[in-house]
Amino acid sequence: MAKQTKSAEPELTIEEKLRALYSLQLVDSDIDKIRTLRGELPLEVQDLEDDVAGLETRIGNLKAELAELEKSMAGKNNEITNSQALIKKYEEQQNNVRNNREFDSLSKEIEFQTLEIELCNKKIREFTVQISEKKEVMAEAQNALDERTRDLDGKKSELDDITRDTQKEEEQLDMKSAELQTRIEERLLTAYKRIRSNARNGLAVVSVQRDACGGCFNQIPPQRQLDIRSRKKIIVCEYCGRILVDDEIVKEQ
């Protein structure tokens, strides 16, 4: 429906197209200035958010590993308690044995439980070392998380302040840019956007300044300058490809 409305409108003259293009360039340049003011802040905020999320996941995993180690240690302590109870039981039974074979059998059970206690103590020592190491790693990760969180809060606050100050202006400029784009034929608008995306400073439409292109500053021959001032056709710089307009169009803006 929008295309039908646009095609029904009378086609702009070359001069009107040039004015519309230059007006669009001025608006888009103003939008660029606002976004430049924000600079790399949005990317920095995103990177910090990713860092914080990664550290939170790491700390969560370390906590789970610590809980598992502590559970395993508690299990070994329970095994020691059980083995000690069995040793006490077997020692009491030795006092009531009827022969050497029963005594030797109980002695082997006591020896086995003693070995079990030694193995459990060895495991507990290993768990203690692992717990200590993981707590150290977790403390470092927590310090890094606290630091990243402070940085993130600061960057977010800075970005919010800039956005708050410029949001209304940017929205108005975006609306104006969109309105101007509806007045420009699709082929020309596509070319404008392509030139803008390739230009380091975002300038697709520039004026002639001191007989030179206002974008790349290469000299423009006198005859070509006359053609630009005549506004009979769209002329681009033969060096940088930017669309050229004369000073009078610039002064009228």
C-alpha positions as CSV (number, residue, x, y, z in Angstrom):
1,M,0.0,0.0,0.0
2,A,2.9,2.4,0.9
3,K,4.5,1.8,-2.5
4,Q,1.3,2.6,-4.3
5,T,1.0,5.9,-2.4
6,K,4.6,6.7,-3.2
7,S,4.2,6.0,-6.9
8,A,1.1,8.1,-7.1
9,E,3.0,11.2,-6.0
10,P,4.5,13.4,-8.8
11,E,8.2,12.6,-9.4
12,L,10.7,15.0,-7.9
13,T,12.9,17.1,-10.1
14,I,16.7,16.5,-9.9
15,E,17.0,19.7,-7.9
16,E,14.3,18.5,-5.4
17,K,16.0,15.2,-5.2
18,L,19.3,16.9,-4.4
19,R,17.7,19.0,-1.7
20,A,16.0,16.0,-0.2
21,L,19.3,14.0,-0.2
22,Y,21.2,16.9,1.4
23,S,18.5,17.3,4.1
24,L,18.6,13.6,4.8
25,Q,22.4,13.8,5.1
26,L,22.1,16.6,7.7
27,V,19.6,14.7,9.8
28,D,21.6,11.4,9.6
29,S,24.8,13.3,10.5
30,D,23.1,14.6,13.6
31,I,22.0,11.1,14.5
32,D,25.6,9.9,14.0
33,K,26.8,12.6,16.4
34,I,24.5,11.4,19.1
35,R,25.5,7.8,18.6
36,T,29.2,8.8,18.6
37,L,28.6,10.5,21.9
38,R,27.6,7.1,23.3
39,G,30.7,5.7,21.6
40,E,31.7,2.2,22.6
41,L,29.6,2.3,25.8
42,P,26.9,-0.1,24.5
43,L,29.5,-2.7,23.5
44,E,31.4,-2.2,26.7
45,V,28.2,-2.8,28.7
46,Q,27.5,-5.9,26.7
47,D,31.0,-7.3,27.2
48,L,30.8,-6.6,31.0
49,E,27.3,-8.3,31.1
50,D,28.8,-11.4,29.4
51,D,31.8,-11.3,31.9
52,V,29.4,-11.1,34.9
53,A,27.2,-13.9,33.6
54,G,30.3,-16.1,33.0
55,L,31.7,-15.5,36.4
56,E,28.3,-16.1,38.1
57,T,28.1,-19.4,36.2
58,R,31.7,-20.3,37.3
59,I,31.0,-19.5,40.9
60,G,27.8,-21.5,40.8
61,N,29.7,-24.5,39.5
62,L,32.4,-24.1,42.1
63,K,29.8,-24.0,44.9
64,A,28.3,-27.2,43.5
65,E,31.7,-28.9,43.4
66,L,32.5,-27.7,47.0
67,A,29.1,-29.1,48.2
68,E,29.9,-32.4,46.6
69,L,33.4,-32.5,48.2
70,E,32.0,-31.7,51.6
71,K,29.3,-34.3,51.2
72,S,32.0,-36.9,50.3
73,M,34.1,-35.8,53.3
74,A,31.1,-36.2,55.6
75,G,30.5,-39.7,54.1
76,K,34.1,-40.7,54.9
77,N,33.8,-39.4,58.5
78,N,30.7,-41.5,58.8
79,E,32.6,-44.5,57.5
80,I,35.3,-43.9,60.1
81,T,32.7,-43.7,62.9
82,N,31.2,-47.0,61.7
83,S,34.7,-48.6,61.5
84,Q,35.6,-47.4,65.0
85,A,32.3,-48.9,66.3
86,L,33.1,-52.2,64.6
87,I,36.6,-52.2,66.0
88,K,35.3,-51.7,69.5
89,K,32.7,-54.4,69.0
90,Y,35.3,-56.9,67.7
91,E,37.7,-56.1,70.6
92,E,34.9,-56.8,73.1
93,Q,34.2,-60.1,71.3
94,Q,37.9,-61.1,71.5
95,N,37.5,-61.2,75.3
96,N,34.9,-63.9,75.0
97,V,36.4,-66.2,72.2
98,R,36.6,-69.9,72.7
99,N,39.6,-70.6,70.6
100,N,42.5,-69.0,68.7
101,R,40.8,-69.3,65.3
102,E,37.9,-67.0,66.5
103,F,40.5,-64.6,68.0
104,D,42.5,-64.5,64.7
105,S,39.3,-64.0,62.7
106,L,38.3,-61.0,64.8
107,S,41.9,-59.7,64.6
108,K,41.7,-59.7,60.8
109,E,38.4,-57.8,61.0
110,I,39.9,-55.3,63.3
111,E,42.9,-54.9,60.9
112,F,40.6,-54.5,57.9
113,Q,38.6,-51.8,59.7
114,T,41.8,-50.1,60.7
115,L,42.9,-50.0,57.1
116,E,39.5,-48.7,56.1
117,I,40.0,-45.8,58.6
118,E,43.4,-45.0,57.2
119,L,42.0,-45.0,53.6
120,C,39.2,-42.7,54.7
121,N,41.6,-40.4,56.5
122,K,43.7,-40.3,53.3
123,K,40.6,-39.4,51.2
124,I,39.6,-36.8,53.8
125,R,43.1,-35.2,53.5
126,E,42.7,-35.1,49.7
127,F,39.2,-33.6,50.0
128,T,40.6,-31.0,52.4
129,V,43.2,-29.9,49.9
130,Q,40.7,-29.8,47.0
131,I,38.2,-27.8,49.1
132,S,41.0,-25.4,50.0
133,E,42.0,-25.0,46.4
134,K,38.5,-24.5,45.2
135,K,37.7,-22.0,47.9
136,E,40.8,-20.0,46.8
137,V,39.7,-20.1,43.2
138,M,36.1,-19.2,44.2
139,A,37.4,-16.2,46.2
140,E,39.4,-15.0,43.2
141,A,36.3,-15.4,40.9
142,Q,34.1,-13.6,43.5
143,N,36.6,-10.7,43.6
144,A,36.6,-10.5,39.8
145,L,32.8,-10.7,39.8
146,D,32.6,-7.8,42.3
147,E,35.0,-5.7,40.2
148,R,33.2,-6.5,37.0
149,T,29.8,-5.7,38.6
150,R,31.1,-2.3,39.8
151,D,32.4,-1.6,36.4
152,L,29.1,-2.7,34.8
153,D,27.1,-0.5,37.2
154,G,29.3,2.5,36.3
155,K,29.1,2.0,32.6
156,K,25.3,1.4,32.7
157,S,24.8,4.6,34.7
158,E,27.0,6.5,32.2
159,L,25.1,5.1,29.3
160,D,21.7,5.7,30.9
161,D,22.7,9.4,31.5
162,I,23.7,9.9,27.9
163,T,20.7,8.0,26.6
164,R,18.3,10.0,28.8
165,D,19.8,13.3,27.6
166,T,19.6,12.4,23.9
167,Q,16.8,9.9,23.6
168,K,14.0,12.3,22.7
169,E,16.2,14.2,20.2
170,E,17.3,10.9,18.6
171,E,13.8,9.7,18.3
172,Q,12.7,12.9,16.6
173,L,15.7,12.8,14.2
174,D,14.9,9.1,13.4
175,M,11.3,10.1,12.6
176,K,12.5,13.0,10.4
177,S,15.0,10.7,8.6
178,A,12.3,8.1,7.9
179,E,10.0,10.9,6.6
180,L,12.7,12.2,4.3
181,Q,13.5,8.8,3.0
182,T,9.9,8.3,1.8
183,R,10.4,11.3,-0.5
184,I,13.5,9.7,-2.2
185,E,13.2,7.1,-4.9
186,E,14.3,3.6,-3.8
187,R,17.2,3.4,-6.3
188,L,18.7,6.7,-5.2
189,L,18.1,5.9,-1.5
190,T,19.9,2.6,-1.9
191,A,22.8,4.3,-3.4
192,Y,22.9,6.9,-0.6
193,K,22.9,4.3,2.1
194,R,25.6,2.3,0.3
195,I,27.9,5.4,0.0
196,R,27.2,6.2,3.7
197,S,28.1,2.8,4.8
198,N,31.4,2.9,2.9
199,A,32.3,6.4,4.0
200,R,34.5,6.7,7.1
201,N,32.6,9.8,8.4
202,G,29.2,8.7,7.1
203,L,29.0,11.5,4.6
204,A,27.3,10.4,1.3
205,V,26.2,13.9,0.2
206,V,28.8,16.8,0.3
207,S,29.1,20.2,-1.1
208,V,31.8,21.7,-3.2
209,Q,34.2,23.6,-1.0
210,R,37.0,25.8,-2.5
211,D,36.7,24.0,-5.8
212,A,37.1,20.6,-4.1
213,C,35.0,17.7,-3.0
214,G,33.8,18.3,0.6
215,G,34.4,14.6,1.3
216,C,37.8,13.7,-0.1
217,F,39.0,17.2,-0.9
218,N,40.1,16.4,-4.4
219,Q,39.9,19.2,-6.9
220,I,36.8,19.4,-9.1
221,P,37.2,20.7,-12.7
222,P,35.4,24.0,-13.5
223,Q,33.1,22.4,-16.1
224,R,32.0,19.8,-13.6
225,Q,31.3,22.5,-11.0
226,L,29.0,24.2,-13.5
227,D,27.2,20.9,-14.0
228,I,26.7,20.6,-10.3
229,R,25.4,24.1,-10.0
230,S,22.9,23.5,-12.9
231,R,21.2,20.7,-10.9
232,K,20.2,18.9,-14.0
233,K,21.6,15.5,-13.0
234,I,23.0,13.7,-10.0
235,I,26.8,14.1,-10.0
236,V,29.2,12.1,-7.9
237,C,32.8,12.7,-7.1
238,E,35.0,10.7,-9.5
239,Y,37.5,10.1,-6.6
240,C,35.3,9.1,-3.6
241,G,31.9,8.5,-5.2
242,R,30.0,10.9,-2.9
243,I,27.0,12.8,-4.3
244,L,27.9,16.5,-4.9
245,V,25.7,19.5,-4.3
246,D,26.5,23.2,-4.7
247,D,26.9,25.8,-2.0
248,E,23.5,27.4,-2.6
249,I,21.7,24.2,-1.6
250,V,23.8,24.1,1.6
251,K,23.0,27.8,2.4
252,E,19.3,27.1,2.1
253,Q,19.3,24.4,4.7
